[in-house]
Structure formats: C-alpha cells, structure tokens
Amino acid sequence: MYVFYNINNIENGINLPSMQAFFYICEYLEITPKEFFDTDTVNPMMISELTEAVKGLSSDQLRNLVSLAKGLK
C-alpha cells in the first residue's frame, strides 16, 4: 500500500520520493532505475526477460540471435 500511496503523491505533485523510496518503487516494479527513465523502450520488461534468456549463449548463438532480431526489424 505504501508504494501506491507514494506514487499517487508523486503523480499529484505533492512530494518527490527519496532515493530510498525510488529504489523501492523500482524493486517493486521489478525494473532497474535505468529502465524507469528509459522512455524509448516500448516494453522494458520483455527486454529484461530477453536479456536474462540470452545469458550463457555461445558467441555463435548470440550472432544468430542478433541476425534474427535485425531481420525482424
């Protein structure tokens, strides 16, 4: 409940969050502070999920994935 109350106050311009509250909000939303401020990314949660999924792939697999992603654009 605290997070929603705090976000409501921020949205209404009543107050600004402390850094601790900001990090708590990011943690609650399961995003990084960078993702919070990234307005160019359409779906940051899916990007984060993809990033986790590719960890541990070989160089060849990563090259293939990059080629596939470029082809989808």
C-alpha positions as CSV (number, residue, x, y, z in Angstrom):
1,M,0.0,0.0,0.0
2,Y,2.9,2.4,0.8
3,V,4.2,2.2,-2.8
4,F,0.8,3.1,-4.3
5,Y,0.3,6.0,-1.8
6,N,3.7,7.3,-2.6
7,I,3.3,7.0,-6.3
8,N,-0.1,8.8,-6.0
9,N,1.6,11.7,-4.1
10,I,4.3,11.9,-6.8
11,E,1.9,11.9,-9.7
12,N,-0.1,14.7,-8.0
13,G,3.0,16.8,-7.3
14,I,2.5,16.6,-3.6
15,N,6.1,15.4,-2.9
16,L,9.1,13.8,-4.5
17,P,10.3,10.3,-3.5
18,S,13.5,9.9,-1.5
19,M,16.2,7.9,-3.3
20,Q,15.4,5.0,-0.9
21,A,11.7,5.2,-1.9
22,F,12.6,5.5,-5.6
23,F,14.8,2.3,-5.4
24,Y,12.0,0.6,-3.5
25,I,9.5,1.5,-6.3
26,C,11.9,0.2,-8.9
27,E,12.3,-3.0,-7.0
28,Y,8.6,-3.4,-6.5
29,L,8.0,-2.9,-10.3
30,E,10.9,-5.3,-11.0
31,I,12.8,-2.8,-13.1
32,T,16.1,-1.0,-12.9
33,P,16.4,2.8,-12.4
34,K,17.7,2.9,-16.0
35,E,14.6,1.1,-17.2
36,F,12.5,3.5,-15.2
37,F,13.8,6.5,-17.1
38,D,14.1,4.8,-20.5
39,T,11.3,6.3,-22.5
40,D,12.5,5.0,-25.8
41,T,11.9,1.3,-25.0
42,V,8.4,0.1,-25.8
43,N,8.4,-2.9,-23.5
44,P,11.2,-2.8,-20.9
45,M,10.1,-5.9,-19.0
46,M,10.2,-8.0,-22.2
47,I,13.7,-6.6,-23.0
48,S,14.8,-7.6,-19.5
49,E,13.4,-11.1,-19.9
50,L,15.2,-11.4,-23.2
51,T,18.4,-10.3,-21.7
52,E,18.2,-12.9,-19.0
53,A,17.3,-15.6,-21.5
54,V,20.4,-15.0,-23.7
55,K,22.9,-15.2,-20.8
56,G,25.0,-18.2,-21.3
57,L,24.5,-18.5,-25.1
58,S,27.6,-19.1,-27.2
59,S,29.1,-16.5,-29.5
60,D,27.6,-18.2,-32.5
61,Q,24.2,-18.4,-30.9
62,L,24.3,-14.7,-30.0
63,R,25.4,-13.8,-33.6
64,N,22.4,-15.8,-34.9
65,L,20.1,-14.1,-32.4
66,V,21.3,-10.7,-33.4
67,S,20.8,-11.5,-37.1
68,L,17.3,-12.7,-36.4
69,A,16.5,-9.6,-34.4
70,K,17.8,-7.3,-37.2
71,G,15.8,-9.3,-39.7
72,L,12.6,-8.8,-37.7
73,K,13.0,-5.0,-37.9
